[in-house]
Amino acid sequence: MQALILAGGLGTRLSPYTAILPKPLMPVGQMPILELIIRQLHHCGIDHFTLAVSYLGTLLQAYFGDGSRLGVKIAYQWEEHPLGTAGAISLFEPEEDDFLVMNGDILTTLDYVALFSAHKREKSLATIATFEKQVKIDLGVLEINDQGILVDYVEKPIKTYKVSMGINVFNKKVLSYLKAEEHLDIPELMLLLKNRGEKIYCYSESCEWYDIGRVEDFTMAQQFVQENLDKFLPGGVR
């Protein structure tokens, strides 16, 4: 199986750390987040990787090389100007019908095999991995009617939303909807496909998920990985 990993972002949310290191090389536990991702995916049967790189991409190339150290094959897809998360797919040349596309700063215990199986079972053009994210609002929230009369008053409510994990599976037919070198983000692509009548499946399971681009998630992930490495890499690091 193949994976396209989006690793060309500027990492501005993690500044100033990312002024020196590209975000995918930020250490989580004993290794960079992207190495952990590649080891995870290799354990699930993915052995061909393409890294879409731009900012500080030479550091990524120097660290991972051709992937042989990790027992995989790694190629590099260079972007001379930002193409967006979906625009990068327009340059990708899949060797198989279905392939994974994910951000290079995602830490999760998601079952990637189950995700692929659901994508094939549903016969969807695209499958979005989703997560139930709880958001606490640290304020008193008012519900007011059209006449300005109080209807409800909830102190510090917790809202639950279905969010994208930044992990998607596509069928190669998606390339027919993309123009080479055109800037496009995945949310725009998903809505384009939906409006064209294509099936977009949303996959959900109970798992851990951290967006390492967020400082608070990066901090929490450090401790979680150190205490639960076996949940990410069954059998440990080889």
Secondary structure, 3 states (H helix, E strand, C coil): CEEEEECCCCCHHHCCHHHCCCHHHCEECCEEHHHHHHHHHHHCCCCEEEEEECCCHHHHHHHHCCCHHHCCEEEEEECCCCCHHHHHHHHCCCCCCEEEEEECCEEECCCHHHHHHHHHHHCCCEEEEEEEEEEECCCEEEEECCCCCEEEEEECCEEEEEEEEEEEEEEHHHHHHCCCCCCCCHHHHHHHHHHCCCCEEEEECCCCEEECCCHHHHHHHHHHHHHCHHHHCCCCCC
